[in-house]
Amino acid sequence: FVGSSVSIRLAIINESTLPQQFAFSRLPSFLSVADIPSDVAEEDQTDKSRFGTAVLDGGAGAVLGCLLPQERREVCVTYTPDSSIEMRCKIPLRLITGSLCVRENLIECRGQGCPPLITLSHTQLDLASVPCGAVSRESVVLTNVAAVPYAINVLVPPFEISALKINPVCCVLAPKESRRIQIDFLPAREYVELLRQPLTQAPDAEGKASPAIDAAGDDAAETAAAAAAAALLEGRRRRLLELREHGGRRWERLLPADPRVEESRETPQPPEAGEEAEEAPKAEEALADGAFAASDGGGGKGDKEWTVHSAWKLAISMRPQGAGSSPVSHKATEPESLLSRRYPTTYLGLRTCVVPTVLRADPSALDFGEVTAQERRILALTIHNLAASEGGQQLRLEALPENACFKVLNAPRDVGTKPFQLMIEFNPELVQIYQTELRIFSQNSRVLVPLNGKGVRPVLQIEPDAGERQLAAAFWPEGAKDGVLHLGALVYNKACKDHLKAKFKVMNKSPYELTYRLRTVFSAEQNHVGVQPFTLSPATGVVEANGHREVTVTFRPHRPLAVFREKVFVEVPNQPAPTYLHLYGHCFSHQAYAIQGFDFGPFSLKEADRPSVFVDALAVGVGAHTSPAGELSYPKALSSTFSLVFERGERSKFLLAGACAPPGTPSAPQNAAAATFDFQILPSEFSGLFTVEAPEGGKPDKQVKGPLTPAKHATRVVFRYNPPAESGSLTIGDVTLDQLTGIGQWITCKVKAVLAGGFVPPEGPNTQEISVELKAYLQQC
């Protein structure tokens, strides 16, 4: 194909007894001549197998040369067509024998340039030299320039001998479609020591090892050493043969102490029959020296450092989409030349190199695991300089992608004898898997550290504690997203020692770790000189997978107030909906109390918005109250009058009557007389239209009495309005008075309530009298 090349070996033999000089003259631009690489020639001399070497590039130019008497020399002739035309030419080879005789031989060459079906962005890739354990990555773009779709298959050599991974290896390209092929080179220690592994000897039929190894006598040690060396050489030969079979070539070079001198590694030759016992230990020692130096990354035995080079010729086969899997199945008698035209193959050249390790990262890969989205986790990466004796390594970092959610927190510096730590942060934004690479460079080495992490979303749920479930059932329905905790009522204590506690659970309903933080979004009446009315502990924490954690809520009021309420946001990142906890509490100077009817449920910030108490006090010209002793005191929280208005269509209203926890709760509660309530509807013109019941659902009557249990939820005192049925007619004769529809009047009724018993402050009365006005609209027509 145009843009690619093909090579053929040409043997030149000097059969005369005189040295000869040769030259290829007037070569066209699409032909070139080069020597066969020395390592390929050595392998050919060692192993005369049927597999040739696919990769022949890298040899010196062979346009001019000299042949000694009876010498055989092979050159590589490469044809690189630059257009889709037939090539038919003759290469002139001129020979000079001695200094007098000049001859010219014409070598006929034929070829055909074909337009490519698949074009490659690069026909030759030189991957970056990396140390053992690092990764070198490149890519090539394949484009289908044909008019029909083609199925592409990249023939990848086994990973054990090539350390190559290619993705994808198979694809279908539509006309004018392009596809990027990624190539990864991941050399491990097994790859570096591939040619230094001895050949495994299989046992015989009876399960016994080779008798040469089990031999006894004075020559047992020498025989075993010779067998081991022979196994090393045979293993090397077999693996080089496997490399050639898959289109590869491998050679190793020794790095000299002086960088200006380049010394190639001498390939061990198989010993002669009489010198086997003497040469085998030397070959084994040479192989061991190289293995030691390559495996420890340099600075090994004798300060020898080796580089491992490989070259590959990867076949990329193409087949029109819809054709059979085997071209022979269509036409078995079709010539091979026609088959190659119908299902052509192009090639991609690869070169890889493994250099001694200078920088080592510990760990070699950072796996952050599962991290809650919008949370962060930090891990340390330690960099070691394995060549500290040669000087420090100046670290440089390649910028990480912004959308990868990984970040390096500290700047790099020179690494000498002491290791250096890089702090890496992973902060996922979304619920997905994140992967990238941290590329660390120095003046003569580089390290690639894979970074992996997964953003997850734990499932949050809050529930009341088992001991609080029965008390919270009326306000916190099971399965509700938001929670409500009513902590009850306390008697006011100036020292703020009395308090009540309740618990709830932060549940994690997922297999991932959950981190929470309790943040107040609407606070209760603030205490400017002490502890706030509501405190939660622990306010932050971590909940294990499929677990829970208890949080204790403490209610410690600092002043009398009918209702304390607070809204707490249970902050867990990346939740589909926010979760709130609503807290309620009361504080009065008397143990028995009655307050306006109130539904203890979730509330919004707009509903809870209230003007400042200080601003209201200044507006009406009212300052702080004073006690009989002349000390400042808070306003009275308990109201003595209530007005319940029944709007049109309403039939019930209620008040809450309850008893606070005994003074001194919880450390030293003080016993007091039992608290009671008494609600009586006073006789009046319209008192017959109203009834009262306590608790809700009890018997309706004109008067209800009962005890008030301390530290329990308040009792609902329900007033019901029972208007008479509409019996008036708005039709007089043939006249209908529609304008009088809904006419009526507002009526009122008085209720007298008495709260007795319980704790009473020294300056207060023993009973509390409360007046309740019931107001409703009585429709007459």
VOGU-3710 file (C-alpha; in Angstrom, 3 decimals, decimal comma):
1> fvgssvsirl> 0,000/0,000/0,000  1,074/3,563/-0,627  2,656/4,923/2,544  3,835/1,528/3,828  6,841/-0,599/2,956  7,879/-4,204/2,409  11,358/-5,730/2,831  13,113/-8,666/1,192  16,429/-10,234/2,135  19,136/-10,319/-0,524
11> aiinestlpq> 22,229/-12,509/-0,033  25,566/-11,423/-1,562  28,298/-14,107/-1,639  31,944/-13,599/-2,576  32,985/-16,914/-4,142  36,363/-15,658/-5,266  39,674/-15,727/-3,405  40,017/-11,943/-3,533  38,203/-9,284/-1,520  35,485/-7,465/-3,392
21> qfafsrlpsf> 33,815/-4,101/-2,957  30,211/-3,641/-3,937  27,900/-0,687/-4,433  24,229/-0,249/-5,311  24,192/2,686/-7,712  21,398/4,830/-9,057  18,781/3,565/-6,594  15,315/5,042/-7,161  13,701/6,979/-4,325  11,264/4,181/-3,486
31> lsvadipsdv> 14,030/1,595/-2,914  16,593/1,443/-0,115  19,251/-1,044/0,969  20,362/-1,646/4,552  22,296/-4,239/6,497  20,613/-6,967/8,482  20,835/-5,957/12,194  23,589/-7,756/14,064  21,289/-9,291/16,651  19,105/-10,735/13,874
41> aeedqtdksr> 22,154/-12,240/12,206  23,287/-13,779/15,498  19,871/-15,297/16,083  19,849/-16,723/12,566  23,225/-18,350/13,163  22,069/-19,801/16,490  18,689/-21,075/15,356  18,020/-22,195/11,795  14,257/-22,409/12,252  11,562/-21,956/9,697
51> fgtavldgga> 10,476/-18,668/11,266  12,193/-15,603/9,884  12,474/-12,247/11,595  9,641/-9,918/10,725  11,379/-6,748/11,941  14,501/-6,020/9,894  14,895/-2,285/10,376  17,660/-0,760/12,453  20,590/-1,923/10,340  23,273/0,356/8,916
61> gavlgcllpq> 23,191/1,521/5,331  24,518/-1,052/2,889  24,742/0,916/-0,357  28,516/0,489/-0,152  30,330/-2,485/1,340  33,192/-4,913/1,236  33,202/-8,714/1,080  36,103/-10,883/2,128  36,867/-14,116/0,229  34,142/-16,751/0,684
71> errevcvtyt> 32,103/-14,310/2,790  28,320/-14,271/2,720  26,470/-11,066/3,531  22,749/-10,406/3,655  21,169/-7,029/3,023  17,598/-5,869/3,307  15,964/-4,271/0,255  12,942/-2,148/1,185  10,261/-1,012/-1,251  8,198/2,028/-0,223
81> pdssiemrck> 5,751/2,971/-3,005  4,848/6,631/-3,283  2,052/6,210/-5,832  -0,404/3,587/-7,076  1,622/2,425/-10,052  3,436/-0,746/-11,004  7,130/-0,870/-10,185  9,404/-2,693/-12,632  13,069/-1,783/-12,535  16,591/-3,195/-12,303
91> iplrlitgsl> 19,024/-2,374/-9,518  22,620/-2,069/-10,710  25,064/-3,825/-8,348  28,681/-2,887/-9,182  31,545/-5,033/-7,970  35,271/-4,216/-7,797  37,586/-7,194/-7,434  40,962/-6,121/-6,120  41,618/-2,777/-7,831  41,286/-3,679/-11,503
101> cvrenliecr> 38,201/-5,713/-12,374  34,849/-3,912/-12,389  31,597/-5,686/-13,097  27,941/-4,661/-13,001  25,057/-7,017/-12,208  21,435/-6,032/-12,745  18,912/-7,255/-10,176  15,331/-7,147/-11,407  12,746/-5,793/-8,990  8,981/-5,912/-9,358
111> gqgcpplitl> 6,226/-4,486/-7,211  2,829/-2,858/-7,306  1,751/0,207/-5,360  -1,881/0,000/-4,265  -4,133/2,716/-2,888  -4,681/2,109/0,824  -8,049/0,949/2,096  -7,265/1,910/5,673  -4,945/4,787/6,485  -2,981/5,023/9,727
121> shtqldlasv> -2,058/8,291/11,370  1,330/6,713/12,186  2,867/3,673/10,564  5,695/3,575/13,126  5,299/4,300/16,859  8,268/4,732/19,165  6,873/4,376/22,664  8,595/6,277/25,427  11,295/4,462/27,361  9,945/3,538/30,769
131> pcgavsresv> 11,300/1,676/33,789  9,947/-1,615/34,992  6,481/-1,198/36,498  5,622/2,019/34,620  3,244/2,502/31,695  3,872/3,999/28,270  0,794/4,849/26,245  0,309/5,971/22,661  -2,503/5,830/20,142  -2,980/5,589/16,410
141> vltnvaavpy> -6,018/6,608/14,361  -7,378/4,254/11,696  -9,490/5,774/8,914  -11,500/3,864/6,324  -10,958/5,612/2,986  -12,707/2,885/0,996  -16,285/3,024/-0,233  -17,463/-0,010/1,739  -17,294/-0,805/5,459  -14,376/-2,943/6,603
151> ainvlvppfe> -13,916/-5,151/9,653  -10,538/-4,499/11,273  -8,611/-6,991/13,404  -5,285/-6,177/15,090  -3,209/-9,297/15,740  -1,694/-8,695/19,187  1,222/-10,845/20,391  0,857/-12,571/23,779  1,196/-10,220/26,717  3,788/-12,465/28,407
161> isalkinpvc> 6,351/-11,833/25,666  5,344/-8,337/24,504  3,846/-6,514/27,546  1,478/-4,856/25,058  -2,221/-4,182/25,467  -4,254/-2,832/22,561  -7,827/-1,671/22,705  -9,926/-2,246/20,690  -8,491/-5,161/18,746  -11,596/-5,614/16,577
171> cvlapkesrr> -13,918/-3,012/15,124  -15,961/-2,185/12,039  -15,227/1,049/10,193  -17,861/2,583/7,995  -16,728/4,579/4,952  -14,886/7,756/6,011  -15,109/6,662/9,662  -12,126/6,924/12,015  -11,319/4,980/15,153  -8,580/5,557/17,710
181> iqidflpare> -6,611/2,502/18,799  -4,882/2,794/22,179  -1,609/0,965/22,754  -0,256/0,415/26,280  3,197/-0,883/27,125  3,275/-2,258/30,693  6,619/-3,948/31,373  6,808/-6,004/34,551  9,746/-7,843/36,119  8,690/-11,073/34,381
191> yvellrqplt> 8,963/-9,306/31,011  12,443/-7,952/31,778  13,695/-11,381/32,862  11,965/-13,236/30,013  15,202/-14,433/28,361  16,783/-15,388/31,687  14,267/-18,015/32,698  15,528/-21,606/32,368  13,674/-24,103/30,264  11,311/-26,170/32,381
201> qapdaegkas> 12,189/-29,870/32,052  9,158/-32,127/31,944  9,357/-35,436/33,917  9,353/-38,736/32,134  6,490/-41,220/32,002  7,366/-42,641/35,450  7,394/-39,184/37,041  11,197/-39,109/37,505  13,381/-36,165/36,617  16,231/-36,260/34,127
211> paidaagdda> 18,975/-38,651/35,229  21,636/-36,041/34,437  20,384/-33,895/37,336  20,063/-36,891/39,684  23,524/-38,207/38,891  25,716/-39,125/41,852  29,474/-39,109/42,283  32,278/-36,592/42,104  30,946/-34,967/38,889  27,386/-34,376/40,226
221> aetaaaaaaa> 27,869/-30,656/40,942  29,535/-29,936/37,599  26,913/-31,913/35,715  24,081/-30,052/37,483  25,692/-26,668/36,728  26,138/-27,598/33,077  22,517/-28,767/32,842  21,286/-25,537/34,436  23,311/-23,425/31,999  22,056/-25,469/29,080
231> allegrrrrl> 18,476/-24,988/30,323  19,051/-21,224/30,444  20,356/-21,134/26,888  17,600/-23,414/25,608  14,964/-21,287/27,325  16,398/-18,174/25,710  16,405/-19,837/22,291  12,809/-21,016/22,647  11,563/-17,597/23,700  13,389/-15,797/20,917
241> lelrehggrr> 11,796/-18,260/18,525  8,375/-17,433/19,976  9,092/-13,730/19,565  9,938/-14,184/15,879  6,846/-16,320/15,392  4,632/-13,420/16,532  6,435/-10,782/14,496  8,753/-9,425/17,172  12,407/-8,847/17,816  14,192/-8,276/21,114
251> werllpadpr> 17,700/-7,276/22,113  19,442/-5,974/25,220  22,223/-3,446/25,685  24,575/-2,688/28,531  24,734/0,898/29,725  28,420/1,793/30,107  29,798/4,008/32,839  30,983/6,506/30,218  27,929/7,763/28,293  30,084/8,469/25,230
261> veesretpqp> 30,757/4,758/24,777  27,996/2,393/23,699  28,589/-1,264/24,405  26,251/-3,935/23,085  25,546/-6,964/25,192  27,270/-10,102/23,944  24,823/-12,849/23,240  25,930/-16,161/24,841  26,743/-18,757/22,197  25,994/-22,461/22,666
271> peageeaeea> 29,138/-24,237/23,936  31,027/-26,817/21,951  30,766/-30,480/22,876  34,205/-30,617/24,540  33,846/-27,281/26,308  30,313/-27,707/27,661  31,296/-28,225/31,300  33,774/-25,329/31,189  31,665/-22,759/29,335  28,266/-23,434/30,973
281> pkaeealadg> 29,085/-21,824/34,352  30,425/-18,742/32,553  27,242/-18,404/30,489  25,115/-18,903/33,565  27,092/-16,227/35,434  26,732/-13,790/32,536  23,000/-14,331/32,387  22,707/-14,028/36,162  24,606/-10,731/36,137  22,213/-9,281/33,593
291> afaasdgggg> 19,146/-10,582/35,421  20,376/-9,086/38,695  20,976/-5,684/37,142  17,678/-5,557/35,265  15,534/-6,820/38,120  16,735/-4,339/40,727  16,619/-1,367/38,407  20,323/-0,706/38,130  23,252/-0,634/40,463  23,376/-4,416/40,628
301> kgdkewtvhs> 26,283/-6,787/40,516  29,265/-5,006/39,061  27,194/-1,803/38,625  25,806/-3,178/35,358  22,615/-1,674/33,985  20,784/-3,155/31,026  18,152/-1,753/28,698  15,654/-4,088/27,027  14,596/-3,146/23,498  11,830/-4,682/21,425
311> awklaismrp> 10,474/-4,068/17,953  7,168/-5,419/16,681  5,448/-5,663/13,345  1,747/-5,831/14,145  -0,492/-7,132/11,404  -3,804/-5,310/10,849  -6,073/-7,476/8,735  -9,014/-6,018/6,825  -12,119/-7,751/5,556  -15,186/-6,262/3,847
321> qgagsspvsh> -18,120/-6,354/6,224  -20,458/-9,221/5,403  -17,764/-11,445/3,907  -17,153/-14,903/5,351  -14,803/-15,538/8,210  -12,370/-17,402/5,966  -11,546/-16,229/2,446  -10,715/-19,794/1,344  -14,268/-20,866/2,099  -15,516/-18,765/-0,812
331> katepeslls> -13,187/-19,911/-3,527  -10,795/-22,649/-2,518  -9,051/-22,584/-5,902  -8,412/-18,840/-5,847  -4,683/-17,990/-6,106  -2,969/-16,581/-3,023  -2,232/-13,296/-4,794  -5,925/-12,744/-5,443  -6,769/-13,630/-1,845  -4,305/-11,063/-0,571
341> rrypttylgl> -5,916/-8,433/-2,767  -9,416/-9,377/-1,638  -8,521/-9,442/2,088  -5,418/-7,271/2,406  -3,210/-6,757/5,469  -1,277/-3,701/6,561  1,279/-3,406/9,339  2,052/-1,110/12,242  5,583/-0,848/13,596  6,196/-0,518/17,336
351> rtcvvptvlr> 9,384/0,036/19,299  9,566/-0,276/23,073  12,362/0,122/25,576  12,726/-0,689/29,278  15,341/1,359/31,135  16,717/0,916/34,659  14,414/2,166/37,407  15,446/5,508/38,899  12,223/6,684/40,547  9,924/4,333/42,392
361> adpsaldfge> 6,427/5,246/43,576  5,032/3,605/46,679  2,305/2,484/46,222  2,521/1,919/42,491  -1,197/2,767/42,107  -3,503/4,866/44,281  -6,966/3,434/44,773  -9,174/5,807/46,756  -12,027/3,332/46,833  -15,582/4,532/47,325
371> vtaqerrila> -15,893/8,178/48,372  -19,141/10,028/48,913  -19,705/12,548/46,130  -18,624/16,082/47,123  -16,574/14,686/50,001  -12,795/14,331/49,821  -10,199/11,747/50,722  -6,428/12,300/50,855  -3,762/9,629/50,304  0,034/9,891/50,390
381> ltihnlaase> 2,299/8,881/47,493  5,965/8,307/48,419  8,668/8,849/45,763  12,028/7,062/46,216  15,243/7,860/44,344  16,968/4,545/43,597  19,971/6,304/42,039  20,675/8,730/44,876  24,423/8,244/44,441  24,218/9,941/41,023
391> ggqqlrleal> 22,524/13,042/42,453  19,031/14,320/43,144  16,087/13,975/40,811  14,180/17,145/39,956  10,525/16,199/39,994  8,020/17,694/37,586  4,317/16,885/37,442  2,034/16,877/34,444  -1,226/18,691/35,120  -4,139/16,415/35,953
401> penacfkvln> -7,418/16,787/34,017  -9,808/19,212/35,688  -12,792/16,896/35,334  -10,960/13,917/36,859  -11,531/15,274/40,417  -7,962/14,435/41,486  -5,629/17,101/42,823  -2,018/17,258/44,035  -1,943/19,314/47,228  1,786/20,014/47,593
411> aprdvgtkpf> 4,477/21,138/45,172  7,222/18,711/44,021  10,880/19,154/44,959  14,215/17,451/44,393  14,420/13,880/45,667  17,759/12,765/47,053  18,538/10,144/49,629  15,355/10,862/51,557  11,987/9,906/50,024  9,416/12,592/49,252
421> qlmiefnpel> 5,677/12,415/49,812  3,025/13,841/47,508  -0,440/14,317/48,976  -3,181/13,432/46,480  -6,802/14,487/47,018  -9,859/12,845/45,496  -13,049/14,925/45,578  -15,701/13,370/43,296  -18,387/15,662/41,986  -20,822/13,030/40,711
431> vqiyqtelri> -21,717/9,408/41,270  -19,421/7,686/38,784  -16,037/6,015/38,381  -12,992/8,270/37,981  -9,670/7,174/36,466  -6,596/9,072/35,385  -2,810/8,932/35,590  -0,346/11,061/37,518  2,761/11,533/35,376  5,906/12,317/37,344
441> fsqnsrvlvp> 9,030/13,327/35,393  12,643/13,923/36,254  15,693/14,742/34,148  16,271/11,080/33,203  13,220/9,078/34,258  9,487/9,150/34,664  6,814/7,346/36,665  3,150/6,838/35,824  0,882/6,282/38,813  -2,711/5,210/38,040
451> lngkgvrpvl> -5,317/7,051/40,116  -8,657/5,326/40,655  -11,705/6,288/42,651  -15,453/5,962/42,668  -17,963/8,625/43,637  -20,903/7,081/45,476  -24,109/8,332/47,033  -25,088/6,811/50,376  -28,783/6,648/51,291  -29,655/8,738/54,350
461> qiepdagerq> -32,601/8,126/56,640  -33,313/9,409/60,146  -35,496/7,587/62,648  -36,433/8,135/66,310  -34,674/6,008/68,877  -36,507/2,902/70,105  -37,168/4,585/73,463  -38,544/7,702/71,778  -40,603/5,971/69,079  -43,818/5,797/71,096
471> laaafwpega> -43,581/9,449/72,179  -42,646/10,627/68,679  -45,260/8,580/66,835  -47,797/11,434/66,904  -45,352/13,862/65,233  -42,927/11,617/63,333  -44,787/9,158/61,091  -42,845/6,025/60,221  -40,989/6,326/56,920  -41,222/10,140/56,812
481> kdgvlhlgal> -38,282/11,894/55,164  -38,092/14,715/57,726  -38,102/14,088/61,462  -39,884/15,845/64,359  -38,792/15,597/67,989  -40,968/17,098/70,727  -38,842/17,146/73,860  -41,591/18,289/76,249  -41,730/21,145/78,781  -39,526/22,285/81,688
491> vynkackdhl> -39,994/24,574/84,648  -37,870/27,681/84,305  -34,613/27,582/86,244  -32,385/30,610/86,340  -29,217/28,509/86,552  -30,280/26,554/83,429  -29,451/23,238/85,081  -32,681/21,452/84,182  -32,727/19,720/80,817  -34,432/16,995/78,819
501> kakfkvmnks> -32,883/14,584/76,333  -34,091/12,625/73,336  -32,329/10,472/70,775  -32,656/9,772/67,089  -30,711/7,621/64,625  -28,821/8,637/61,521  -29,331/5,557/59,308  -27,132/4,528/56,392  -29,190/2,378/53,991  -26,374/1,768/51,495
511> pyeltyrlrt> -23,189/-0,325/51,258  -21,068/2,850/51,304  -19,688/4,912/54,137  -21,765/7,980/55,049  -20,450/11,241/56,485  -22,998/13,614/58,037  -22,982/17,071/59,568  -25,826/18,668/61,538  -26,231/22,320/60,624  -28,849/24,646/62,147
521> vfsaeqnhvg> -30,768/26,551/59,483  -33,329/28,113/61,843  -32,325/28,546/65,477  -34,561/28,824/68,510  -34,536/31,836/70,834  -30,826/32,403/71,263  -29,040/32,441/74,591  -26,451/35,192/74,351  -24,684/34,326/77,605  -24,731/30,545/77,732
531> vqpftlspat> -25,590/27,269/76,102  -28,177/27,370/73,339  -31,612/25,814/74,013  -30,980/22,854/71,669  -27,656/21,044/71,397  -26,945/17,931/69,328  -24,096/15,510/69,926  -22,241/14,290/67,944  -22,873/17,049/65,395  -20,564/15,401/62,836
541> gvveanghre> -19,645/11,791/62,289  -19,230/8,829/59,990  -21,804/6,056/59,681  -20,559/2,691/58,482  -22,169/0,847/55,596  -25,682/-0,419/56,418  -25,288/0,908/59,957  -26,577/3,701/62,142  -25,367/6,199/64,695  -27,283/7,653/67,624
551> vtvtfrphrp> -27,461/11,410/68,111  -28,531/12,902/71,438  -30,617/16,103/71,491  -30,528/18,120/74,718  -33,175/20,762/75,503  -31,894/23,296/78,051  -34,085/26,449/78,014  -32,702/29,706/79,345  -35,986/31,640/79,640  -39,755/31,054/79,829
561> lavfrekvfv> -41,221/30,742/76,359  -44,363/29,067/75,099  -42,674/27,352/72,133  -39,014/26,789/71,351  -38,509/25,420/67,860  -35,439/24,811/65,748  -34,797/23,422/62,273  -31,651/21,338/61,711  -30,328/20,310/58,303  -28,832/16,791/58,219
571> evpnqpapty> -26,128/17,516/55,657  -24,981/14,541/53,598  -23,505/15,395/50,191  -25,217/14,458/46,958  -28,634/13,518/48,323  -31,658/13,631/45,995  -33,630/15,695/48,547  -32,629/17,529/51,739  -33,411/15,977/55,134  -34,394/18,148/58,101
581> lhlyghcfsh> -34,974/17,561/61,807  -37,517/19,797/63,581  -37,174/20,291/67,345  -39,835/21,569/69,772  -39,817/22,392/73,482  -41,558/24,564/76,116  -40,574/26,405/79,299  -42,904/27,966/81,917  -42,615/29,390/85,407  -45,491/27,129/86,623
591> qayaiqgfdf> -45,505/23,407/86,203  -49,092/23,323/84,877  -49,623/25,209/81,656  -52,085/25,835/78,832  -51,133/27,191/75,433  -52,756/27,899/72,101  -53,380/24,854/69,913  -50,317/23,997/67,862  -49,448/21,258/65,347  -45,929/19,986/65,983
601> gpfslkeadr> -44,817/19,135/62,493  -42,327/20,226/59,826  -42,236/23,937/59,145  -40,659/26,102/56,489  -38,406/29,066/57,104  -41,136/31,392/55,882  -43,551/30,022/58,467  -40,972/30,352/61,217  -39,926/33,888/60,305  -40,515/36,199/63,244
611> psvfvdalav> -39,473/39,755/64,119  -36,812/40,321/66,693  -38,064/40,337/70,273  -35,794/43,267/71,069  -37,161/45,344/68,161  -40,775/44,639/69,222  -40,028/45,681/72,767  -38,537/48,974/71,656  -41,420/49,677/69,280  -44,063/49,547/72,005
621> gvgahtspag> -41,864/51,185/74,622  -41,759/48,142/76,905  -38,491/47,180/78,625  -37,579/44,104/80,619  -39,706/43,070/83,572  -38,380/43,186/87,135  -38,926/40,727/89,920  -40,110/41,817/93,451  -36,415/41,778/94,439  -35,614/44,302/91,715
631> elsypkalss> -33,852/41,860/89,363  -34,519/41,741/85,656  -36,836/38,920/84,609  -38,226/37,543/81,380  -41,814/38,252/80,329  -44,396/35,752/81,451  -44,759/32,963/78,915  -48,120/31,647/80,128  -51,133/33,550/78,802  -54,294/33,947/80,923
641> tfslvferge> -56,680/34,719/78,049  -57,343/32,897/74,802  -59,624/33,686/71,892  -60,754/30,826/69,653  -62,508/31,964/66,469  -64,433/29,395/64,429  -64,260/30,508/60,816  -67,082/29,616/58,467  -67,071/25,863/57,987  -64,876/25,198/61,040
651> rskfllagac> -66,356/23,024/63,760  -63,492/22,469/66,236  -60,683/24,371/67,966  -58,326/23,183/70,689  -55,941/24,251/73,422  -53,014/22,294/74,849  -52,912/21,675/78,595  -49,973/19,886/80,157  -47,513/19,654/83,008  -43,790/20,338/82,877
661> appgtpsapq> -41,193/17,903/84,106  -40,558/18,328/87,848  -38,005/20,988/88,824  -34,498/19,614/89,127  -34,934/17,235/86,183  -33,041/15,061/85,540  -30,504/15,086/88,375  -32,760/15,816/91,415  -36,441/16,089/90,521  -38,647/17,702/93,206
671> naaaatfdfq> -42,001/16,145/93,975  -45,007/18,480/94,038  -48,774/18,183/94,283  -50,489/16,575/91,327  -51,459/19,033/88,606  -55,070/19,123/87,390  -57,143/21,012/84,848  -60,798/22,126/84,845  -62,501/23,612/81,775  -66,119/24,770/82,135
681> ilpsefsglf> -68,376/26,463/79,563  -70,218/29,261/81,381  -73,990/29,428/80,833  -75,031/32,049/78,286  -77,456/32,599/75,450  -75,399/30,546/72,984  -73,540/28,176/75,345  -75,753/25,328/74,145  -74,031/25,413/70,762  -70,587/24,580/72,223
691> tveapeggkp> -69,137/21,501/73,912  -65,724/20,627/75,308  -63,874/17,275/75,460  -60,522/16,277/76,899  -58,669/14,348/75,711  -59,686/14,484/72,055  -62,213/11,804/71,280  -63,627/11,794/74,825  -67,209/12,470/75,853  -68,422/15,970/74,778
701> dkqvkgpltp> -69,738/17,936/77,749  -70,027/21,407/79,253  -67,241/20,735/81,738  -64,151/18,483/81,696  -61,667/17,731/84,467  -58,576/15,567/84,700  -55,004/15,166/85,862  -51,950/16,423/84,019  -49,079/13,939/83,826  -45,611/15,567/84,084
711> akhatrvvfr> -43,072/15,095/81,303  -45,714/13,779/78,921  -47,161/15,361/75,828  -49,858/17,940/76,475  -53,529/16,975/76,465  -55,724/18,352/73,724  -58,749/20,248/75,083  -61,096/20,361/72,093  -63,993/22,833/71,770  -66,655/21,932/69,246
721> ynppaesgsl> -69,217/24,226/67,633  -72,554/22,608/66,821  -74,769/25,125/64,939  -78,473/24,306/64,383  -79,570/22,912/61,053  -80,672/25,518/58,494  -84,452/25,537/58,428  -85,328/29,079/57,330  -86,908/29,524/53,875  -86,013/32,442/51,676
731> tigdvtldql> -89,203/32,102/49,536  -92,246/34,211/50,373  -95,077/33,565/47,950  -93,651/33,803/44,499  -90,704/35,916/45,656  -87,249/34,379/46,412  -84,954/36,512/48,571  -81,584/35,252/47,276  -79,860/38,397/48,528  -80,369/37,253/52,142
741> tgigqwitck> -78,445/33,962/51,631  -75,793/33,503/54,363  -77,122/36,218/56,616  -76,393/35,679/60,314  -74,429/37,037/63,292  -71,254/36,434/65,311  -71,875/34,842/68,678  -69,549/34,421/71,656  -69,299/32,158/74,655  -67,054/32,262/77,731
751> vkavlaggfv> -65,075/29,335/79,158  -63,496/29,344/82,581  -60,365/27,190/83,073  -58,485/26,516/86,287  -55,016/24,902/86,453  -54,154/23,745/89,955  -51,358/21,816/91,660  -47,849/21,212/90,507  -44,852/23,408/91,169  -45,633/27,081/91,733
761> ppegpntqei> -42,990/29,825/92,035  -42,774/31,399/95,499  -44,246/34,699/94,376  -47,035/33,157/92,307  -50,588/31,974/93,173  -51,358/28,314/93,778  -53,891/28,200/90,959  -54,060/29,740/87,508  -57,337/31,026/86,162  -57,656/31,196/82,416
771> svelkaylqq> -60,419/32,825/80,383  -61,272/31,428/76,964  -63,559/33,210/74,502  -65,271/31,093/71,867  -66,444/33,035/68,828  -68,395/31,588/65,891  -70,657/32,721/63,080  -74,299/31,688/63,412  -76,022/31,595/60,046  -79,760/32,323/60,267
781> c> -80,763/31,871/56,627
//
